[in-house]
Every structure is written in structure tokens, then in C-alpha cells.
């Protein structure tokens, strides 16, 4: 089983009723306990405004990228073919235990190596993990790979933090950047003996539009779901 995977380890233990320590994010003296049940074990609600909007942009076959414990996959797989990918073996195991029919151990940054051209109609990444591209160049490369594995009329939903919102500066690990529309986030996360350092590049919707140029995508619509996060709907051009 994967070592140094605090998030996946904690979620797996929580699912089996074995979590006896918190999952903690650290940035210097600042700490945050992740509410695992609320973040990862809710249900996708297609009747809510946000859920209905998300669902309106997605069709099958769907790739759920960074699917966590399978919250959204469990809903979408009943609507059309859905493939869920995670870099965490703990999370792949948990998704399968929860009834996800096609959960795969795949790094989101190796899409071309794992899927054929035009394999999916839509792609969905919820949880701000697209920030793990770490740079604008990395974001462009990811968007290009995403374009490769989706059809000519494909769509994608990307979820991220907007550094132009004041509330974003309050999240654990926030790092300012003098470039408008950009910031970083870096913090350590620990569970039992597992420890991982995560580095995210935060980009505004306008910076996402800039990165999408030349990748085959355009940002069609943006929905702010909280004081600091947004979901961008992309479509092929």
C-alpha cells in the first residue's frame, strides 16, 4: 500500500471506522483539521443549484479526475459511463469498496499515457487539485493533455481557488504573488506517521483563460461557489 499518503490513508481509515487520529494541515504554527466526513463522504446533489449547473456541462463517457472517495462518481456512473482516477492506492481501494465500478490508479498528469485520443466526452476535477500543475506552463500542458483524451465537442469542469478574492488569502498555506491573478499555496499534511508537502499554483479565471489559449479549450462560463473557490466550464473550440 502507498506510503506517505496522509490524505488517502485517513480517508480509508475513516471509511472503515478506524480513524483514531485527525488529518492535519500545517503551515508554520497554523494548523487545520480536515473534516473528512463533510469533505469526502457527502452526496452529489443534482437538485442543488451548483449540482444542476455542474451536471448540465457533463456527459458520458466521463473522466472524474482526483475522485477522492468517489462521492461524485457514485452519482454520475448511474447516468453514463464514468471512470474515476486517483494517485492514491488507498483512495482507489476505498472507491471500489464503496461501489465505484471503474476506479483506476492513475496520476492526473499522465493522461496521454493512460487513455486513448477522444476517449471521453467530458472531464471533471473537483477539489482544487488542478492547482497541483504548479505553474502556468504546467497548467497549459495539463489542458493540452485533457484536450487529447476528450472528443472534439468535449467539455470539462475545473475547480480552483481565485487569488483575486480576499477570502483566498486566509486559507492555510497561502502565498502571495506580485503577478495579478496568481498566487501559491504550500503546506504540510500529516496523518499518523504519514507526511506530505503539497504545492499548488492558484490562478484566477482570467489567468485560466490565458492558459487555455492554444490548447483547444475556451473558458465558456465561470461559477463562484464560495467566497474563494470557483468552477470553470471549458468547451472545445
C-alpha positions in Angstrom: 0.0 0.0 0.0 1.1 3.6 -0.7 3.3 5.1 2.0 3.4 8.8 2.9 -0.2 9.3 1.7 -1.8 11.0 4.7 -5.0 12.1 2.9 -5.7 8.7 1.3 -4.7 6.8 4.5 -7.0 8.9 6.7 -10.0 8.6 4.3 -9.5 4.9 4.1 -9.4 4.6 7.9 -12.4 6.8 8.3 -14.4 4.7 5.9 -13.6 1.5 7.8 -14.2 3.2 11.2 -10.5 3.0 12.1 -9.5 6.7 12.1 -8.2 7.4 15.6 -6.1 10.5 14.8 -7.0 13.7 12.9 -5.8 14.6 9.4 -3.9 17.9 10.0 -2.7 20.6 7.5 0.3 22.6 8.8 1.8 25.9 7.7 4.2 27.1 10.3 2.3 27.4 13.6 -1.1 27.5 11.7 -3.0 24.2 11.6 -6.3 22.9 10.3 -8.0 19.6 10.9 -9.7 18.4 7.8 -13.4 17.5 8.2 -13.1 14.2 6.3 -16.8 13.2 6.6 -18.0 16.6 5.3 -15.4 16.9 2.5 -15.3 13.4 1.1 -18.4 11.4 2.2 -21.3 13.6 1.3 -23.5 13.0 -1.8 -23.6 14.8 -5.1 -26.9 16.7 -5.2 -28.2 17.2 -8.7 -31.1 19.2 -7.4 -29.0 21.9 -5.9 -28.1 25.0 -7.9 -24.4 24.0 -8.0 -25.1 20.3 -8.7 -27.5 21.1 -11.5 -25.1 23.5 -13.1 -22.2 21.0 -12.9 -24.4 18.2 -14.4 -25.5 20.4 -17.2 -21.9 20.6 -18.5 -21.1 16.9 -18.3 -21.9 13.9 -20.4 -20.5 10.4 -20.8 -18.1 8.9 -21.1 -16.9 11.0 -18.1 -13.5 11.1 -16.5 -13.6 12.0 -12.8 -10.1 13.3 -12.1 -8.9 13.1 -8.5 -12.2 11.4 -7.5 -11.4 11.1 -3.8 -13.7 8.6 -2.1 -16.0 8.6 -5.1 -18.6 11.0 -4.0 -19.4 12.3 -7.5 -18.6 9.2 -9.4 -21.2 7.3 -7.5 -23.8 9.6 -8.9 -22.5 10.0 -12.4 -21.9 6.3 -13.0 -25.6 5.8 -12.8 -26.2 8.4 -15.6 -23.5 7.2 -18.0 -20.1 5.5 -18.2 -17.7 7.1 -15.7 -14.1 6.4 -15.0 -12.6 7.6 -11.7 -8.9 8.1 -11.2 -6.7 8.8 -8.2 -3.0 8.8 -7.5 -3.7 7.3 -4.0 -4.0 3.5 -3.8 -5.8 3.9 -0.5 -8.5 6.0 -2.3 -8.8 3.6 -5.3 -9.4 0.8 -2.8 -11.9 2.9 -0.9 -13.8 3.8 -4.1 -14.0 0.2 -5.1 -15.3 -0.8 -1.7 -18.0 1.9 -1.9 -19.3 0.7 -5.2 -17.4 2.7 -7.8 -17.3 0.4 -10.8 -14.3 1.7 -12.7 -11.7 3.2 -10.3 -8.1 3.3 -11.5 -4.7 4.2 -10.0 -3.7 6.9 -12.4 -1.7 10.1 -12.0 -3.7 13.1 -13.4 -0.6 14.3 -15.1 -0.2 11.1 -17.2 -3.5 11.3 -19.1 -2.0 10.7 -22.5 -0.1 7.6 -21.3 -3.2 6.0 -19.9 -6.1 7.0 -22.2 -6.6 7.0 -26.0 -7.3 10.1 -28.0 -11.0 11.2 -27.8 -11.7 8.6 -25.1 -14.1 10.8 -23.1 -16.9 13.3 -23.8 -16.3 15.2 -20.5 -13.8 15.6 -17.7 -14.5 16.7 -14.1 -12.0 17.7 -11.5 -13.5 18.9 -8.2 -11.3 19.7 -5.1 -8.9 22.3 -6.5 -6.3 19.6 -7.4 -5.8 21.3 -10.8 -3.6 23.7 -8.8 -1.0 20.9 -8.5 0.1 21.8 -12.0 2.4 24.1 -10.0 2.9 26.7 -12.9 1.2 28.3 -15.8 3.3 26.1 -18.1 2.1 23.1 -16.2 -1.5 24.2 -16.4 -1.2 24.6 -20.2 0.4 21.2 -20.5 -2.4 19.6 -18.5 -5.1 21.4 -20.6 -3.4 20.1 -23.7 -3.4 16.5 -22.4 -7.0 16.9 -21.3 -7.9 18.1 -24.9 -6.2 15.0 -26.3 -8.3 12.5 -24.4 -11.6 14.3 -24.9 -13.7 14.4 -28.0 -13.9 17.3 -30.5 -17.1 18.6 -28.8 -15.9 17.8 -25.3 -16.4 19.7 -22.1 -14.5 20.0 -18.8 -15.2 21.4 -15.4 -12.2 22.7 -13.4 -12.4 23.7 -9.7 -9.9 26.1 -8.2 -9.1 28.9 -5.8 -9.4 32.5 -7.0 -6.4 34.5 -5.7 -8.3 37.7 -6.6 -10.8 37.1 -3.8 -9.9 38.4 -0.4 -11.1 35.3 1.4 -8.5 33.2 -0.5 -5.7 35.0 1.3 -7.0 33.4 4.6 -6.6 29.7 3.5 -3.9 27.6 5.1 -0.6 27.9 3.2 -1.5 30.9 1.0 1.5 32.7 -0.6 1.1 36.0 -2.4 2.5 36.6 -5.9 3.1 40.1 -7.4 1.6 38.9 -10.7 -2.1 39.8 -10.9 -4.3 36.8 -10.8 -1.7 34.4 -9.5 -0.6 33.0 -6.1 0.8 29.9 -4.5 -0.3 27.6 -1.7 2.1 25.3 0.2 1.5 23.3 3.3 2.3 20.0 5.0 -0.4 17.5 5.7 0.1 14.7 8.3 -1.8 11.6 9.5 -0.2 9.1 11.9 3.3 8.6 10.5 2.5 9.8 7.0 3.6 13.3 5.9 3.3 15.0 2.6 4.2 18.6 1.4 1.8 20.0 -1.2 2.5 22.9 -3.6 -0.4 24.5 -5.5 -0.4 27.2 -8.2 -3.6 29.4 -7.7 -4.9 31.2 -10.8 -7.9 33.4 -11.4 -10.5 32.7 -14.1 -8.7 35.3 -16.4 -5.4 33.5 -15.9 -7.1 30.2 -16.8 -8.5 31.8 -19.9 -4.9 32.9 -20.8 -3.5 29.4 -20.2 -6.3 27.8 -22.3 -5.2 29.7 -25.4 -3.7 27.3 -28.0 -4.8 24.2 -26.0 -8.1 23.6 -27.9 -10.2 24.9 -25.0 -12.0 28.1 -24.2 -13.5 29.1 -20.8 -17.2 29.3 -21.6 -18.6 30.1 -18.1 -17.4 30.6 -14.5 -19.4 30.0 -11.4 -18.2 31.1 -7.9 -19.3 28.5 -5.4 -17.9 30.1 -2.3 -16.0 33.2 -1.1 -12.8 31.9 -2.5 -13.4 29.0 -5.0 -14.9 28.8 -8.5 -15.7 26.2 -11.1 -14.8 27.0 -14.7 -16.7 25.3 -17.6 -14.5 24.7 -20.6 -15.5 23.7 -24.1 -13.6 22.7 -27.2 -13.0 25.3 -30.0 
